[in-house]
Amino acid sequence: MVFMSMSKNIIAVIAITAFTAQASFSASSDNANTTRPLSGGVKKTTACQGTWGQRHPKMKAAAIGGGIGAAAGGATGLLTHRGVVKGAAIGAGTGAGVGVLRKTAIAKRHPIVSDAGTGLAAGAGLGLISGRKHMTTEGALIGGAAGLGVGLWKNRKNL
């Protein structure tokens, strides 16, 4: 019985850590057109310069989110005895979805909704990893509520 309450506390710490890592991740790379001078005072506009991550910010966010989610999911699967690989796979998919969700234009305009969606997805992923069928719904609801609370707390001055 003591082990079960300890594992629930550890899962809560992992969930909070993964959520904060996802929420604090911001790899903003606005790919503005640049000009470079040519001979005779003529300038050529080039739009495709920079690294791959700068040219594909959503793919970069999905890759980083997938890595964070795989680590958190693997640790959760290990602690709940549901399988490390299963947890890592579900966590990677959830993390990639959260990474892309946070890089959309709508999410940038509506940060509270973005935080609620992040919490919803992270809670659903943790529910899938750690429990049975009903845990997914409960995890999504708890994660969505936590994400909404974080979003409201972060943007309390703008309300």
C-alpha positions as CSV (number, residue, x, y, z in Angstrom):
1,M,0.0,0.0,0.0
2,V,2.8,2.4,0.8
3,F,4.5,1.6,-2.5
4,M,1.2,2.5,-4.4
5,S,1.0,5.9,-2.7
6,M,4.7,6.6,-3.4
7,S,4.3,5.7,-7.0
8,K,1.3,8.0,-7.4
9,N,3.4,10.8,-5.9
10,I,6.3,10.0,-8.2
11,I,3.9,9.9,-11.2
12,A,2.5,13.3,-10.2
13,V,6.1,14.8,-10.0
14,I,6.9,13.3,-13.4
15,A,3.7,14.7,-14.9
16,I,4.4,18.2,-13.5
17,T,8.0,18.1,-14.7
18,A,7.0,17.0,-18.2
19,F,4.2,19.6,-18.4
20,T,6.5,22.4,-17.3
21,A,9.2,21.3,-19.7
22,Q,6.7,21.3,-22.5
23,A,5.1,24.6,-21.4
24,S,8.5,26.4,-21.1
25,F,9.7,25.1,-24.4
26,S,9.7,27.9,-26.9
27,A,11.9,27.7,-29.9
28,S,10.9,30.8,-31.8
29,S,12.5,31.2,-35.1
30,D,10.7,33.7,-37.3
31,N,12.0,33.0,-40.8
32,A,12.0,36.5,-42.2
33,N,13.2,37.2,-45.7
34,T,16.8,38.4,-45.8
35,T,18.5,40.4,-48.5
36,R,22.1,40.1,-49.6
37,P,23.8,42.5,-51.8
38,L,24.9,41.7,-55.3
39,S,27.2,43.6,-57.6
40,G,26.0,46.9,-58.9
41,G,23.8,47.8,-55.9
42,V,21.2,45.1,-56.7
43,K,19.9,43.1,-53.8
44,K,18.5,39.5,-54.0
45,T,15.9,38.3,-51.5
46,T,16.5,34.8,-50.1
47,A,13.8,33.2,-48.0
48,C,15.4,29.8,-47.4
49,Q,18.4,30.5,-45.3
50,G,19.2,29.2,-41.9
51,T,19.4,25.8,-40.3
52,W,16.8,23.0,-40.9
53,G,15.2,23.8,-37.5
54,Q,14.9,27.4,-38.3
55,R,13.2,26.6,-41.6
56,H,10.9,24.0,-40.1
57,P,9.9,25.2,-36.6
58,K,6.9,22.9,-36.2
59,M,8.9,19.8,-37.1
60,K,11.6,20.9,-34.6
61,A,9.0,21.4,-31.9
62,A,7.5,18.0,-32.6
63,A,10.9,16.3,-32.4
64,I,11.8,18.0,-29.1
65,G,8.3,17.4,-27.7
66,G,8.6,13.7,-28.8
67,G,11.9,13.3,-27.0
68,I,10.6,14.9,-23.8
69,G,7.4,12.9,-24.0
70,A,9.3,9.6,-24.6
71,A,11.5,10.2,-21.5
72,A,8.5,11.1,-19.3
73,G,6.4,8.2,-20.7
74,G,9.2,5.7,-20.3
75,A,9.7,6.7,-16.7
76,T,5.9,6.6,-16.0
77,G,5.7,3.1,-17.7
78,L,8.5,1.9,-15.5
79,L,7.0,3.2,-12.3
80,T,3.5,1.9,-13.0
81,H,4.7,-1.5,-14.3
82,R,2.9,-1.0,-17.6
83,G,5.9,-1.3,-19.8
84,V,8.8,1.2,-20.6
85,V,8.5,0.8,-24.4
86,K,4.7,1.2,-24.4
87,G,5.1,4.3,-22.2
88,A,7.8,5.8,-24.3
89,A,5.8,5.2,-27.5
90,I,2.7,6.8,-26.1
91,G,4.7,9.6,-24.5
92,A,6.5,10.3,-27.8
93,G,3.3,10.6,-29.7
94,T,1.7,12.8,-27.0
95,G,4.8,15.0,-26.8
96,A,5.0,15.5,-30.5
97,G,1.4,16.5,-30.6
98,V,1.9,19.0,-27.7
99,G,5.0,20.4,-29.5
100,V,3.0,21.1,-32.7
101,L,0.0,22.4,-30.7
102,R,2.1,25.0,-29.0
103,K,3.7,26.2,-32.3
104,T,0.4,26.9,-34.1
105,A,-0.6,30.5,-34.9
106,I,-3.9,30.1,-32.9
107,A,-1.9,28.9,-29.8
108,K,0.3,32.0,-30.0
109,R,-2.8,34.3,-30.1
110,H,-4.6,32.4,-27.4
111,P,-2.1,31.4,-24.7
112,I,-4.7,30.2,-22.1
113,V,-6.3,27.8,-24.6
114,S,-2.8,26.6,-25.6
115,D,-2.0,25.8,-22.0
116,A,-5.3,24.1,-21.5
117,G,-4.7,22.0,-24.6
118,T,-1.2,21.1,-23.5
119,G,-2.5,20.0,-20.2
120,L,-5.3,18.0,-21.8
121,A,-3.0,16.2,-24.1
122,A,-0.4,15.5,-21.5
123,G,-3.0,14.3,-19.0
124,A,-4.5,11.9,-21.7
125,G,-1.1,10.6,-22.5
126,L,-0.3,9.9,-18.8
127,G,-3.7,8.3,-18.4
128,L,-3.0,6.0,-21.3
129,I,0.3,5.0,-20.0
130,S,-0.4,4.6,-16.3
131,G,-3.9,3.1,-16.1
132,R,-6.8,1.3,-17.6
133,K,-9.6,2.6,-19.8
134,H,-11.2,5.1,-17.4
135,M,-7.8,6.6,-16.5
136,T,-7.4,8.2,-19.9
137,T,-10.6,10.3,-19.5
138,E,-9.7,11.1,-15.9
139,G,-6.2,12.0,-16.8
140,A,-7.3,14.2,-19.7
141,L,-9.8,16.0,-17.5
142,I,-7.3,16.5,-14.7
143,G,-4.6,17.6,-17.1
144,G,-7.0,20.0,-18.9
145,A,-8.0,21.6,-15.6
146,A,-4.3,21.9,-14.5
147,G,-3.4,23.4,-17.9
148,L,-6.3,25.8,-17.7
149,G,-5.2,26.8,-14.2
150,V,-1.6,27.3,-15.3
151,G,-2.8,29.4,-18.3
152,L,-5.0,31.6,-16.2
153,W,-2.2,32.0,-13.6
154,K,0.4,33.0,-16.2
155,N,-1.9,35.5,-17.9
156,R,-3.8,36.8,-14.9
157,K,-2.7,40.4,-15.6
158,N,-4.1,40.3,-19.2
159,L,-7.6,39.1,-18.2
